[in-house]
Amino acid sequence: MKSPRILIVEDEAMIALVLEECLTDAGFTIAGVAGRLDAALASIAGGAIDAVILDANLAGVSAGPAALALTARGIPFVVVSGYSPQQQAREFAGAPCLQKPCRPDALIEVLRGLLPPG
């Protein structure tokens, strides 16, 4: 059985590294890490991802276009942000949202809930 491929979209390098370690330890495959919107959009367009961890703000730029691209492709995502859901752009509406800092086990639980069983 193949492990789910997760794209991490996070502009803080240390947070991205911690996420990579946690996800790998939990049995996920890291499909890539994108710290900027253009890199995120390129990774999303490239496919080969099962779910995404999406920071709502990438170095002062809204990740809303990435959320729209994911929604258009039917790729599930979880928003991990310092902003509350009420403070986020409407492109993130409907996606699960975890407030930074979040517990790794909570993030892994949400990711597993986004993916089909198996």
N, CA, C and O atoms as a GROMACS GRO file, in nm:
protein
  472
    1MET      N    1   0.085  -0.117   0.000
    1MET     CA    2   0.000   0.000   0.000
    1MET      C    3   0.090   0.124   0.000
    1MET      O    4   0.187   0.132   0.075
    2LYS      N    5   0.056   0.220  -0.085
    2LYS     CA    6   0.141   0.339  -0.092
    2LYS      C    7   0.095   0.443   0.010
    2LYS      O    8  -0.024   0.456   0.040
    3SER      N    9   0.192   0.515   0.063
    3SER     CA   10   0.159   0.615   0.164
    3SER      C   11   0.112   0.743   0.096
    3SER      O   12   0.158   0.776  -0.013
    4PRO      N   13   0.019   0.814   0.161
    4PRO     CA   14  -0.033   0.938   0.103
    4PRO      C   15   0.077   1.042   0.083
    4PRO      O   16   0.166   1.058   0.167
    5ARG      N   17   0.069   1.111  -0.030
    5ARG     CA   18   0.167   1.215  -0.066
    5ARG      C   19   0.114   1.351  -0.023
    5ARG      O   20   0.007   1.394  -0.066
    6ILE      N   21   0.190   1.417   0.063
    6ILE     CA   22   0.146   1.544   0.120
    6ILE      C   23   0.238   1.656   0.073
    6ILE      O   24   0.361   1.645   0.080
    7LEU      N   25   0.179   1.763   0.024
    7LEU     CA   26   0.251   1.885  -0.010
    7LEU      C   27   0.242   1.979   0.109
    7LEU      O   28   0.133   2.003   0.161
    8ILE      N   29   0.354   2.032   0.151
    8ILE     CA   30   0.359   2.129   0.260
    8ILE      C   31   0.381   2.267   0.199
    8ILE      O   32   0.481   2.292   0.133
    9VAL      N   33   0.286   2.357   0.222
    9VAL     CA   34   0.298   2.495   0.175
    9VAL      C   35   0.312   2.582   0.300
    9VAL      O   36   0.214   2.615   0.367
   10GLU      N   37   0.436   2.618   0.328
   10GLU     CA   38   0.470   2.689   0.452
   10GLU      C   39   0.593   2.775   0.427
   10GLU      O   40   0.694   2.725   0.377
   11ASP      N   41   0.585   2.904   0.461
   11ASP     CA   42   0.697   2.995   0.435
   11ASP      C   43   0.803   2.997   0.545
   11ASP      O   44   0.913   3.047   0.522
   12GLU      N   45   0.773   2.945   0.661
   12GLU     CA   46   0.871   2.939   0.770
   12GLU      C   47   0.947   2.807   0.760
   12GLU      O   48   0.890   2.700   0.782
   13ALA      N   49   1.075   2.815   0.726
   13ALA     CA   50   1.156   2.696   0.700
   13ALA      C   51   1.158   2.600   0.819
   13ALA      O   52   1.149   2.478   0.800
   14MET      N   53   1.170   2.652   0.940
   14MET     CA   54   1.177   2.564   1.057
   14MET      C   55   1.045   2.489   1.078
   14MET      O   56   1.045   2.371   1.111
   15ILE      N   57   0.933   2.559   1.058
   15ILE     CA   58   0.803   2.494   1.072
   15ILE      C   59   0.788   2.386   0.964
   15ILE      O   60   0.742   2.276   0.993
   16ALA      N   61   0.828   2.416   0.841
   16ALA     CA   62   0.819   2.319   0.733
   16ALA      C   63   0.902   2.195   0.765
   16ALA      O   64   0.859   2.083   0.739
   17LEU      N   65   1.020   2.214   0.820
   17LEU     CA   66   1.108   2.102   0.856
   17LEU      C   67   1.043   2.015   0.964
   17LEU      O   68   1.046   1.892   0.954
   18VAL      N   69   0.986   2.078   1.066
   18VAL     CA   70   0.919   2.003   1.172
   18VAL      C   71   0.800   1.926   1.114
   18VAL      O   72   0.778   1.810   1.150
   19LEU      N   73   0.724   1.990   1.026
   19LEU     CA   74   0.611   1.921   0.963
   19LEU      C   75   0.658   1.801   0.883
   19LEU      O   76   0.598   1.693   0.890
   20GLU      N   77   0.766   1.817   0.807
   20GLU     CA   78   0.821   1.706   0.730
   20GLU      C   79   0.853   1.588   0.821
   20GLU      O   80   0.816   1.474   0.791
   21GLU      N   81   0.921   1.614   0.930
   21GLU     CA   82   0.959   1.507   1.022
   21GLU      C   83   0.837   1.437   1.082
   21GLU      O   84   0.831   1.315   1.087
   22CYS      N   85   0.741   1.517   1.128
   22CYS     CA   86   0.620   1.460   1.189
   22CYS      C   87   0.543   1.374   1.090
   22CYS      O   88   0.497   1.264   1.124
   23LEU      N   89   0.528   1.424   0.969
   23LEU     CA   90   0.451   1.351   0.868
   23LEU      C   91   0.522   1.224   0.825
   23LEU      O   92   0.459   1.120   0.808
   24THR      N   93   0.652   1.232   0.808
   24THR     CA   94   0.729   1.114   0.770
   24THR      C   95   0.719   1.008   0.880
   24THR      O   96   0.699   0.890   0.851
   25ASP      N   97   0.734   1.051   1.005
   25ASP     CA   98   0.722   0.958   1.118
   25ASP      C   99   0.583   0.894   1.123
   25ASP      O  100   0.569   0.781   1.170
   26ALA      N  101   0.481   0.965   1.077
   26ALA     CA  102   0.344   0.914   1.078
   26ALA      C  103   0.311   0.830   0.955
   26ALA      O  104   0.198   0.782   0.941
   27GLY      N  105   0.409   0.811   0.866
   27GLY     CA  106   0.387   0.724   0.751
   27GLY      C  107   0.346   0.793   0.622
   27GLY      O  108   0.311   0.726   0.525
   28PHE      N  109   0.350   0.925   0.620
   28PHE     CA  110   0.318   0.998   0.498
   28PHE      C  111   0.443   1.014   0.412
   28PHE      O  112   0.555   1.006   0.463
   29THR      N  113   0.424   1.038   0.284
   29THR     CA  114   0.532   1.072   0.193
   29THR      C  115   0.525   1.221   0.168
   29THR      O  116   0.417   1.275   0.143
   30ILE      N  117   0.638   1.290   0.173
   30ILE     CA  118   0.641   1.433   0.146
   30ILE      C  119   0.654   1.452  -0.005
   30ILE      O  120   0.755   1.416  -0.065
   31ALA      N  121   0.550   1.509  -0.065
   31ALA     CA  122   0.549   1.531  -0.210
   31ALA      C  123   0.627   1.656  -0.247
   31ALA      O  124   0.664   1.675  -0.363
   32GLY      N  125   0.653   1.741  -0.149
   32GLY     CA  126   0.727   1.864  -0.174
   32GLY      C  127   0.699   1.965  -0.066
   32GLY      O  128   0.607   1.951   0.015
   33VAL      N  129   0.782   2.068  -0.066
   33VAL     CA  130   0.765   2.180   0.026
   33VAL      C  131   0.773   2.307  -0.057
   33VAL      O  132   0.867   2.326  -0.135
   34ALA      N  133   0.675   2.394  -0.042
   34ALA     CA  134   0.673   2.521  -0.114
   34ALA      C  135   0.661   2.634  -0.013
   34ALA      O  136   0.572   2.633   0.072
   35GLY      N  137   0.751   2.730  -0.023
   35GLY     CA  138   0.750   2.842   0.070
   35GLY      C  139   0.692   2.970   0.013
   35GLY      O  140   0.674   3.068   0.085
   36ARG      N  141   0.663   2.969  -0.116
   36ARG     CA  142   0.608   3.087  -0.182
   36ARG      C  143   0.490   3.045  -0.271
   36ARG      O  144   0.477   2.929  -0.309
   37LEU      N  145   0.406   3.142  -0.301
   37LEU     CA  146   0.285   3.112  -0.378
   37LEU      C  147   0.316   3.053  -0.515
   37LEU      O  148   0.252   2.956  -0.555
   38ASP      N  149   0.414   3.109  -0.587
   38ASP     CA  150   0.442   3.057  -0.721
   38ASP      C  151   0.490   2.912  -0.715
   38ASP      O  152   0.454   2.832  -0.801
   39ALA      N  153   0.570   2.878  -0.616
   39ALA     CA  154   0.616   2.739  -0.601
   39ALA      C  155   0.499   2.647  -0.564
   39ALA      O  156   0.492   2.534  -0.611
   40ALA      N  157   0.408   2.697  -0.480
   40ALA     CA  158   0.291   2.618  -0.442
   40ALA      C  159   0.204   2.589  -0.564
   40ALA      O  160   0.160   2.476  -0.585
   41LEU      N  161   0.179   2.693  -0.644
   41LEU     CA  162   0.094   2.675  -0.763
   41LEU      C  163   0.159   2.577  -0.862
   41LEU      O  164   0.090   2.497  -0.924
   42ALA      N  165   0.291   2.584  -0.877
   42ALA     CA  166   0.361   2.493  -0.966
   42ALA      C  167   0.350   2.349  -0.916
   42ALA      O  168   0.329   2.257  -0.995
   43SER      N  169   0.364   2.329  -0.787
   43SER     CA  170   0.353   2.195  -0.729
   43SER      C  171   0.212   2.140  -0.743
   43SER      O  172   0.193   2.022  -0.773
   44ILE      N  173   0.113   2.225  -0.724
   44ILE     CA  174  -0.026   2.183  -0.738
   44ILE      C  175  -0.055   2.145  -0.883
   44ILE      O  176  -0.120   2.043  -0.909
   45ALA      N  177  -0.007   2.225  -0.976
   45ALA     CA  178  -0.027   2.197  -1.119
   45ALA      C  179   0.042   2.068  -1.161
   45ALA      O  180  -0.004   1.998  -1.251
   46GLY      N  181   0.154   2.037  -1.094
   46GLY     CA  182   0.230   1.917  -1.127
   46GLY      C  183   0.162   1.788  -1.084
   46GLY      O  184   0.200   1.680  -1.128
   47GLY      N  185   0.062   1.799  -0.998
   47GLY     CA  186  -0.010   1.681  -0.953
   47GLY      C  187   0.072   1.596  -0.858
   47GLY      O  188   0.162   1.646  -0.792
   48ALA      N  189   0.041   1.468  -0.852
   48ALA     CA  190   0.110   1.370  -0.768
   48ALA      C  191   0.106   1.407  -0.621
   48ALA      O  192   0.202   1.381  -0.548
   49ILE      N  193  -0.005   1.466  -0.576
   49ILE     CA  194  -0.025   1.494  -0.434
   49ILE      C  195  -0.164   1.449  -0.395
   49ILE      O  196  -0.259   1.458  -0.473
   50ASP      N  197  -0.174   1.400  -0.272
   50ASP     CA  198  -0.302   1.352  -0.222
   50ASP      C  199  -0.371   1.450  -0.129
   50ASP      O  200  -0.494   1.451  -0.118
   51ALA      N  201  -0.293   1.534  -0.062
   51ALA     CA  202  -0.347   1.635   0.029
   51ALA      C  203  -0.239   1.741   0.053
   51ALA      O  204  -0.121   1.720   0.024
   52VAL      N  205  -0.284   1.855   0.107
   52VAL     CA  206  -0.192   1.968   0.126
   52VAL      C  207  -0.212   2.030   0.263
   52VAL      O  208  -0.325   2.044   0.311
   53ILE      N  209  -0.101   2.066   0.324
   53ILE     CA  210  -0.102   2.152   0.443
   53ILE      C  211  -0.072   2.292   0.390
   53ILE      O  212   0.034   2.315   0.331
   54LEU      N  213  -0.165   2.384   0.410
   54LEU     CA  214  -0.157   2.516   0.347
   54LEU      C  215  -0.155   2.627   0.451
   54LEU      O  216  -0.252   2.645   0.525
   55ASP      N  217  -0.046   2.702   0.455
   55ASP     CA  218  -0.039   2.822   0.538
   55ASP      C  219  -0.117   2.930   0.463
   55ASP      O  220  -0.101   2.945   0.342
   56ALA      N  221  -0.202   3.004   0.533
   56ALA     CA  222  -0.288   3.103   0.468
   56ALA      C  223  -0.212   3.224   0.417
   56ALA      O  224  -0.258   3.292   0.325
   57ASN      N  225  -0.095   3.251   0.476
   57ASN     CA  226  -0.018   3.369   0.441
   57ASN      C  227   0.125   3.327   0.413
   57ASN      O  228   0.193   3.272   0.501
   58LEU      N  229   0.171   3.351   0.292
   58LEU     CA  230   0.306   3.312   0.253
   58LEU      C  231   0.391   3.437   0.233
   58LEU      O  232   0.385   3.501   0.128
   59ALA      N  233   0.469   3.470   0.332
   59ALA     CA  234   0.556   3.588   0.326
   59ALA      C  235   0.479   3.714   0.288
   59ALA      O  236   0.524   3.793   0.204
   60GLY      N  237   0.363   3.733   0.350
   60GLY     CA  238   0.284   3.852   0.326
   60GLY      C  239   0.189   3.844   0.207
   60GLY      O  240   0.120   3.941   0.176
   61VAL      N  241   0.185   3.729   0.141
   61VAL     CA  242   0.098   3.709   0.024
   61VAL      C  243  -0.006   3.604   0.059
   61VAL      O  244   0.028   3.498   0.113
   62SER      N  245  -0.131   3.631   0.029
   62SER     CA  246  -0.237   3.534   0.056
   62SER      C  247  -0.217   3.409  -0.027
   62SER      O  248  -0.184   3.415  -0.145
   63ALA      N  249  -0.239   3.294   0.036
   63ALA     CA  250  -0.233   3.166  -0.033
   63ALA      C  251  -0.370   3.131  -0.093
   63ALA      O  252  -0.393   3.017  -0.133
   64GLY      N  253  -0.461   3.230  -0.100
   64GLY     CA  254  -0.593   3.209  -0.158
   64GLY      C  255  -0.590   3.147  -0.298
   64GLY      O  256  -0.667   3.055  -0.324
   65PRO      N  257  -0.502   3.195  -0.389
   65PRO     CA  258  -0.496   3.132  -0.522
   65PRO      C  259  -0.460   2.983  -0.516
   65PRO      O  260  -0.507   2.905  -0.599
   66ALA      N  261  -0.378   2.944  -0.420
   66ALA     CA  262  -0.345   2.802  -0.405
   66ALA      C  263  -0.468   2.725  -0.357
   66ALA      O  264  -0.494   2.614  -0.404
   67ALA      N  265  -0.544   2.783  -0.264
   67ALA     CA  266  -0.667   2.718  -0.217
   67ALA      C  267  -0.765   2.701  -0.332
   67ALA      O  268  -0.829   2.596  -0.344
   68LEU      N  269  -0.778   2.802  -0.417
   68LEU     CA  270  -0.867   2.791  -0.533
   68LEU      C  271  -0.820   2.682  -0.630
   68LEU      O  272  -0.902   2.606  -0.682
   69ALA      N  273  -0.689   2.674  -0.653
   69ALA     CA  274  -0.635   2.571  -0.742
   69ALA      C  275  -0.658   2.432  -0.686
   69ALA      O  276  -0.692   2.339  -0.760
   70LEU      N  277  -0.642   2.416  -0.556
   70LEU     CA  278  -0.666   2.287  -0.493
   70LEU      C  279  -0.813   2.248  -0.502
   70LEU      O  280  -0.845   2.134  -0.534
   71THR      N  281  -0.900   2.342  -0.474
   71THR     CA  282  -1.044   2.316  -0.482
   71THR      C  283  -1.083   2.277  -0.624
   71THR      O  284  -1.161   2.184  -0.644
   72ALA      N  285  -1.029   2.347  -0.723
   72ALA     CA  286  -1.060   2.317  -0.863
   72ALA      C  287  -1.015   2.176  -0.903
   72ALA      O  288  -1.078   2.112  -0.987
   73ARG      N  289  -0.908   2.129  -0.843
   73ARG     CA  290  -0.853   1.996  -0.876
   73ARG      C  291  -0.907   1.887  -0.784
   73ARG      O  292  -0.875   1.769  -0.802
   74GLY      N  293  -0.987   1.925  -0.686
   74GLY     CA  294  -1.043   1.826  -0.593
   74GLY      C  295  -0.941   1.769  -0.496
   74GLY      O  296  -0.956   1.657  -0.448
   75ILE      N  297  -0.837   1.846  -0.467
   75ILE     CA  298  -0.733   1.801  -0.375
   75ILE      C  299  -0.765   1.857  -0.236
   75ILE      O  300  -0.775   1.979  -0.220
   76PRO      N  301  -0.781   1.772  -0.138
   76PRO     CA  302  -0.814   1.822  -0.003
   76PRO      C  303  -0.696   1.892   0.061
   76PRO      O  304  -0.580   1.860   0.036
   77PHE      N  305  -0.729   1.989   0.145
   77PHE     CA  306  -0.625   2.063   0.216
   77PHE      C  307  -0.672   2.106   0.353
   77PHE      O  308  -0.792   2.122   0.378
   78VAL      N  309  -0.575   2.125   0.441
   78VAL     CA  310  -0.600   2.178   0.574
   78VAL      C  311  -0.522   2.308   0.583
   78VAL      O  312  -0.405   2.315   0.545
   79VAL      N  313  -0.587   2.411   0.634
   79VAL     CA  314  -0.523   2.540   0.654
   79VAL      C  315  -0.462   2.542   0.794
   79VAL      O  316  -0.530   2.516   0.893
   80VAL      N  317  -0.333   2.572   0.800
   80VAL     CA  318  -0.263   2.587   0.928
   80VAL      C  319  -0.212   2.730   0.929
   80VAL      O  320  -0.126   2.768   0.849
   81SER      N  321  -0.267   2.810   1.020
   81SER     CA  322  -0.240   2.953   1.014
   81SER      C  323  -0.242   3.017   1.151
   81SER      O  324  -0.304   2.966   1.244
   82GLY      N  325  -0.174   3.128   1.161
   82GLY     CA  326  -0.181   3.210   1.281
   82GLY      C  327  -0.310   3.290   1.286
   82GLY      O  328  -0.345   3.345   1.390
   83TYR      N  329  -0.379   3.298   1.173
   83TYR     CA  330  -0.505   3.370   1.165
   83TYR      C  331  -0.621   3.278   1.203
   83TYR      O  332  -0.617   3.158   1.176
   84SER      N  333  -0.722   3.334   1.265
   84SER     CA  334  -0.842   3.255   1.296
   84SER      C  335  -0.920   3.236   1.166
   84SER      O  336  -0.900   3.311   1.070
   85PRO      N  337  -1.008   3.137   1.160
   85PRO     CA  338  -1.088   3.116   1.038
   85PRO      C  339  -1.166   3.241   0.996
   85PRO      O  340  -1.185   3.265   0.877
   86GLN      N  341  -1.210   3.322   1.092
   86GLN     CA  342  -1.286   3.442   1.062
   86GLN      C  343  -1.199   3.549   0.996
   86GLN      O  344  -1.251   3.637   0.927
   87GLN      N  345  -1.069   3.544   1.017
   87GLN     CA  346  -0.977   3.643   0.961
   87GLN      C  347  -0.926   3.602   0.822
   87GLN      O  348  -0.857   3.681   0.756
   88GLN      N  349  -0.957   3.484   0.778
   88GLN     CA  350  -0.902   3.433   0.653
   88GLN      C  351  -0.991   3.468   0.533
   88GLN      O  352  -1.110   3.493   0.547
   89ALA      N  353  -0.928   3.469   0.417
   89ALA     CA  354  -1.000   3.496   0.292
   89ALA      C  355  -1.103   3.387   0.265
   89ALA      O  356  -1.089   3.274   0.313
   90ARG      N  357  -1.205   3.420   0.190
   90ARG     CA  358  -1.313   3.326   0.162
   90ARG      C  359  -1.268   3.203   0.083
   90ARG      O  360  -1.338   3.102   0.083
   91GLU      N  361  -1.154   3.211   0.017
   91GLU     CA  362  -1.104   3.096  -0.059
   91GLU      C  363  -1.074   2.976   0.032
   91GLU      O  364  -1.067   2.863  -0.015
   92PHE      N  365  -1.056   3.002   0.161
   92PHE     CA  366  -1.024   2.895   0.256
   92PHE      C  367  -1.150   2.837   0.322
   92PHE      O  368  -1.142   2.738   0.394
   93ALA      N  369  -1.265   2.898   0.297
   93ALA     CA  370  -1.389   2.855   0.360
   93ALA      C  371  -1.417   2.709   0.327
   93ALA      O  372  -1.399   2.665   0.213
   94GLY      N  373  -1.461   2.636   0.427
   94GLY     CA  374  -1.496   2.496   0.408
   94GLY      C  375  -1.381   2.400   0.435
   94GLY      O  376  -1.404   2.281   0.456
   95ALA      N  377  -1.259   2.449   0.435
   95ALA     CA  378  -1.144   2.363   0.464
   95ALA      C  379  -1.122   2.359   0.615
   95ALA      O  380  -1.145   2.458   0.684
   96PRO      N  381  -1.078   2.245   0.666
   96PRO     CA  382  -1.045   2.243   0.808
   96PRO      C  383  -0.933   2.342   0.836
   96PRO      O  384  -0.846   2.364   0.753
   97CYS      N  385  -0.936   2.400   0.954
   97CYS     CA  386  -0.836   2.501   0.990
   97CYS      C  387  -0.783   2.472   1.129
   97CYS      O  388  -0.859   2.451   1.223
   98LEU      N  389  -0.652   2.473   1.139
   98LEU     CA  390  -0.585   2.458   1.268
   98LEU      C  391  -0.506   2.586   1.295
   98LEU      O  392  -0.440   2.640   1.207
   99GLN      N  393  -0.515   2.632   1.418
   99GLN     CA  394  -0.445   2.754   1.458
   99GLN      C  395  -0.301   2.720   1.494
   99GLN      O  396  -0.275   2.624   1.566
  100LYS      N  397  -0.206   2.801   1.443
  100LYS     CA  398  -0.065   2.785   1.483
  100LYS      C  399  -0.047   2.840   1.622
  100LYS      O  400  -0.109   2.941   1.656
  101PRO      N  401   0.034   2.779   1.703
  101PRO     CA  402   0.095   2.648   1.681
  101PRO      C  403  -0.007   2.538   1.708
  101PRO      O  404  -0.089   2.550   1.800
  102CYS      N  405  -0.002   2.433   1.630
  102CYS     CA  406  -0.095   2.323   1.651
  102CYS      C  407  -0.017   2.196   1.690
  102CYS      O  408   0.101   2.182   1.659
  103ARG      N  409  -0.086   2.109   1.756
  103ARG     CA  410  -0.024   1.983   1.796
  103ARG      C  411  -0.007   1.894   1.673
  103ARG      O  412  -0.100   1.883   1.593
  104PRO      N  413   0.107   1.830   1.657
  104PRO     CA  414   0.128   1.742   1.541
  104PRO      C  415   0.023   1.632   1.531
  104PRO      O  416  -0.020   1.598   1.421
  105ASP      N  417  -0.017   1.574   1.646
  105ASP     CA  418  -0.116   1.467   1.640
  105ASP      C  419  -0.251   1.518   1.589
  105ASP      O  420  -0.323   1.444   1.522
  106ALA      N  421  -0.285   1.642   1.621
  106ALA     CA  422  -0.411   1.700   1.571
  106ALA      C  423  -0.404   1.718   1.419
  106ALA      O  424  -0.501   1.691   1.348
  107LEU      N  425  -0.290   1.764   1.370
  107LEU     CA  426  -0.272   1.784   1.226
  107LEU      C  427  -0.279   1.650   1.153
  107LEU      O  428  -0.343   1.640   1.048
  108ILE      N  429  -0.213   1.550   1.206
  108ILE     CA  430  -0.213   1.418   1.143
  108ILE      C  431  -0.354   1.360   1.141
  108ILE      O  432  -0.395   1.297   1.043
  109GLU      N  433  -0.428   1.380   1.248
  109GLU     CA  434  -0.567   1.332   1.254
  109GLU      C  435  -0.652   1.400   1.146
  109GLU      O  436  -0.731   1.333   1.079
  110VAL      N  437  -0.637   1.530   1.131
  110VAL     CA  438  -0.714   1.602   1.028
  110VAL      C  439  -0.675   1.553   0.889
  110VAL      O  440  -0.762   1.530   0.805
  111LEU      N  441  -0.545   1.537   0.864
  111LEU     CA  442  -0.500   1.488   0.733
  111LEU      C  443  -0.559   1.351   0.701
  111LEU      O  444  -0.608   1.328   0.591
  112ARG      N  445  -0.555   1.263   0.798
  112ARG     CA  446  -0.610   1.129   0.775
  112ARG      C  447  -0.759   1.135   0.747
  112ARG      O  448  -0.812   1.055   0.670
  113GLY      N  449  -0.828   1.230   0.810
  113GLY     CA  450  -0.971   1.246   0.786
  113GLY      C  451  -1.002   1.300   0.647
  113GLY      O  452  -1.112   1.279   0.595
  114LEU      N  453  -0.906   1.369   0.585
  114LEU     CA  454  -0.925   1.424   0.451
  114LEU      C  455  -0.906   1.318   0.342
  114LEU      O  456  -0.960   1.330   0.232
  115LEU      N  457  -0.830   1.215   0.374
  115LEU     CA  458  -0.794   1.115   0.275
  115LEU      C  459  -0.890   0.998   0.276
  115LEU      O  460  -0.949   0.967   0.379
  116PRO      N  461  -0.906   0.934   0.160
  116PRO     CA  462  -0.993   0.816   0.157
  116PRO      C  463  -0.935   0.704   0.244
  116PRO      O  464  -0.813   0.694   0.258
  117PRO      N  465  -1.020   0.621   0.301
  117PRO     CA  466  -0.971   0.511   0.384
  117PRO      C  467  -0.886   0.415   0.301
  117PRO      O  468  -0.908   0.397   0.181
  118GLY      N  469  -0.792   0.355   0.367
  118GLY     CA  470  -0.719   0.253   0.294
  118GLY      C  471  -0.578   0.255   0.325
  118GLY      O  472  -0.501   0.175   0.271
   0.00000   0.00000   0.00000
